[in-house]
Amino acid sequence: MVVRVVGDEVYERTAELFATLASPRRLALVQRLAQAPASVGELAEDLGVPQPLVSQHLRVLRQARLVRGRRDGRTVTYEVVDEHVAHVVTDALEHEREADAG
């Protein structure tokens, strides 16, 4: 396996990405939004979390440019911006499921 070394700035940004994803709620939001776009209300219902808490976590994910919202009238629908991040989250969750089973 060949390991490509990247600059310090790339490592810093990657560490920030993992810090942003270090919340179980944000992982759940990214996983849910990777399946299909959703509104805050739908996300709150699907995850069983109060809407204000969902909104707070979405704000963090938006600031990190991991999700974006699209307004349609009074409703904002959120979606994952980068499928790479969705794959990282999905792979990490699958890794843990397999570790529990094994």
CYANA upper distance limits for C-alpha pairs under 8 A (distance plus 0.5 A):
  6 VAL  CA     10 VAL  CA      6.87
  6 VAL  CA     11 TYR  CA      7.74
  7 GLY  CA     11 TYR  CA      7.24
  8 ASP  CA     12 GLU  CA      6.67
  9 GLU  CA     13 ARG  CA      6.74
 10 VAL  CA     14 THR  CA      6.58
 11 TYR  CA     15 ALA  CA      6.58
 12 GLU  CA     16 GLU  CA      6.79
 13 ARG  CA     17 LEU  CA      6.74
 14 THR  CA     18 PHE  CA      6.88
 15 ALA  CA     19 ALA  CA      6.65
 16 GLU  CA     20 THR  CA      6.65
 17 LEU  CA     21 LEU  CA      6.85
 17 LEU  CA     64 ALA  CA      7.87
 18 PHE  CA     22 ALA  CA      6.52
 20 THR  CA     26 ARG  CA      8.33
 20 THR  CA     60 VAL  CA      7.83
 20 THR  CA     61 LEU  CA      7.69
 20 THR  CA     64 ALA  CA      7.85
 21 LEU  CA     26 ARG  CA      6.49
 21 LEU  CA     27 LEU  CA      6.39
 22 ALA  CA     26 ARG  CA      8.06
 22 ALA  CA     27 LEU  CA      8.00
 23 SER  CA     27 LEU  CA      6.78
 24 PRO  CA     28 ALA  CA      6.70
 25 ARG  CA     29 LEU  CA      6.68
 25 ARG  CA     57 HIS  CA      7.84
 26 ARG  CA     30 VAL  CA      6.65
 26 ARG  CA     57 HIS  CA      6.58
 26 ARG  CA     58 LEU  CA      8.15
 26 ARG  CA     61 LEU  CA      7.94
 27 LEU  CA     31 GLN  CA      6.60
 27 LEU  CA     89 VAL  CA      7.18
 28 ALA  CA     32 ARG  CA      6.51
 28 ALA  CA     47 LEU  CA      8.11
 29 LEU  CA     33 LEU  CA      6.48
 29 LEU  CA     43 LEU  CA      7.87
 29 LEU  CA     58 LEU  CA      8.44
 30 VAL  CA     34 ALA  CA      6.46
 30 VAL  CA     67 VAL  CA      8.43
 30 VAL  CA     80 VAL  CA      7.27
 30 VAL  CA     86 ALA  CA      6.87
 30 VAL  CA     89 VAL  CA      7.89
 31 GLN  CA     35 GLN  CA      7.31
 31 GLN  CA     86 ALA  CA      7.02
 31 GLN  CA     89 VAL  CA      7.23
 31 GLN  CA     90 THR  CA      7.12
 32 ARG  CA     36 ALA  CA      7.41
 32 ARG  CA     43 LEU  CA      8.23
 33 LEU  CA     37 PRO  CA      5.79
 33 LEU  CA     38 ALA  CA      7.15
 33 LEU  CA     78 TYR  CA      7.72
 33 LEU  CA     79 GLU  CA      6.02
 33 LEU  CA     80 VAL  CA      6.36
 34 ALA  CA     79 GLU  CA      7.74
 34 ALA  CA     80 VAL  CA      6.45
 34 ALA  CA     83 GLU  CA      8.07
 34 ALA  CA     86 ALA  CA      6.39
 36 ALA  CA     79 GLU  CA      7.61
 37 PRO  CA     77 THR  CA      6.69
 37 PRO  CA     78 TYR  CA      5.88
 37 PRO  CA     79 GLU  CA      5.09
 37 PRO  CA     80 VAL  CA      8.07
 38 ALA  CA     42 GLU  CA      6.38
 38 ALA  CA     43 LEU  CA      6.79
 38 ALA  CA     77 THR  CA      5.58
 38 ALA  CA     78 TYR  CA      5.88
 38 ALA  CA     79 GLU  CA      7.39
 39 SER  CA     43 LEU  CA      6.66
 39 SER  CA     75 THR  CA      7.39
 39 SER  CA     76 VAL  CA      6.26
 39 SER  CA     77 THR  CA      4.91
 39 SER  CA     78 TYR  CA      6.45
 40 VAL  CA     44 ALA  CA      6.53
 40 VAL  CA     51 GLN  CA      6.88
 40 VAL  CA     54 VAL  CA      7.09
 40 VAL  CA     55 SER  CA      7.19
 40 VAL  CA     76 VAL  CA      7.94
 40 VAL  CA     77 THR  CA      7.87
 40 VAL  CA     78 TYR  CA      8.20
 41 GLY  CA     45 GLU  CA      6.67
 41 GLY  CA     51 GLN  CA      6.81
 42 GLU  CA     46 ASP  CA      6.49
 43 LEU  CA     47 LEU  CA      6.46
 43 LEU  CA     49 VAL  CA      8.49
 43 LEU  CA     51 GLN  CA      8.49
 43 LEU  CA     54 VAL  CA      7.70
 44 ALA  CA     48 GLY  CA      6.07
 44 ALA  CA     49 VAL  CA      5.37
 44 ALA  CA     50 PRO  CA      6.23
 44 ALA  CA     51 GLN  CA      5.78
 44 ALA  CA     54 VAL  CA      6.70
 45 GLU  CA     49 VAL  CA      7.29
 49 VAL  CA     53 LEU  CA      7.28
 49 VAL  CA     54 VAL  CA      7.22
 50 PRO  CA     54 VAL  CA      7.00
 51 GLN  CA     55 SER  CA      6.62
 52 PRO  CA     56 GLN  CA      6.75
 53 LEU  CA     57 HIS  CA      6.86
 54 VAL  CA     58 LEU  CA      6.57
 55 SER  CA     59 ARG  CA      6.63
 56 GLN  CA     60 VAL  CA      7.15
 57 HIS  CA     61 LEU  CA      6.82
 58 LEU  CA     62 ARG  CA      6.44
 58 LEU  CA     67 VAL  CA      8.01
 59 ARG  CA     63 GLN  CA      6.60
 60 VAL  CA     64 ALA  CA      6.81
 61 LEU  CA     65 ARG  CA      6.74
 61 LEU  CA     66 LEU  CA      5.81
 61 LEU  CA     67 VAL  CA      6.27
 62 ARG  CA     66 LEU  CA      6.33
 62 ARG  CA     67 VAL  CA      5.60
 62 ARG  CA     68 ARG  CA      6.31
 65 ARG  CA     81 VAL  CA      7.50
 66 LEU  CA     80 VAL  CA      6.55
 66 LEU  CA     81 VAL  CA      5.81
 66 LEU  CA     82 ASP  CA      6.78
 66 LEU  CA     85 VAL  CA      7.95
 67 VAL  CA     78 TYR  CA      7.05
 67 VAL  CA     79 GLU  CA      5.96
 67 VAL  CA     80 VAL  CA      4.91
 67 VAL  CA     81 VAL  CA      5.39
 67 VAL  CA     82 ASP  CA      8.19
 68 ARG  CA     78 TYR  CA      5.99
 68 ARG  CA     79 GLU  CA      6.15
 68 ARG  CA     80 VAL  CA      7.11
 68 ARG  CA     81 VAL  CA      6.75
 69 GLY  CA     76 VAL  CA      6.22
 69 GLY  CA     77 THR  CA      5.82
 69 GLY  CA     78 TYR  CA      4.75
 69 GLY  CA     79 GLU  CA      7.00
 70 ARG  CA     76 VAL  CA      5.82
 70 ARG  CA     77 THR  CA      5.70
 70 ARG  CA     78 TYR  CA      6.85
 71 ARG  CA     75 THR  CA      6.26
 71 ARG  CA     76 VAL  CA      4.80
 71 ARG  CA     77 THR  CA      6.89
 72 ASP  CA     76 VAL  CA      6.64
 72 ASP  CA     77 THR  CA      8.17
 80 VAL  CA     86 ALA  CA      7.77
 82 ASP  CA     86 ALA  CA      7.36
 83 GLU  CA     87 HIS  CA      6.68
 84 HIS  CA     88 VAL  CA      6.78
 85 VAL  CA     89 VAL  CA      6.77
 86 ALA  CA     90 THR  CA      6.60
 87 HIS  CA     91 ASP  CA      6.37
 88 VAL  CA     92 ALA  CA      6.56
 89 VAL  CA     93 LEU  CA      6.65
 90 THR  CA     94 GLU  CA      6.62
 91 ASP  CA     95 HIS  CA      6.54
 92 ALA  CA     96 GLU  CA      6.90
 93 LEU  CA     97 ARG  CA      6.77
 94 GLU  CA     98 GLU  CA      6.63
 95 HIS  CA     99 ALA  CA      6.66
 96 GLU  CA    100 ASP  CA      6.69
 97 ARG  CA    101 ALA  CA      6.83
 98 GLU  CA    102 GLY  CA      6.52
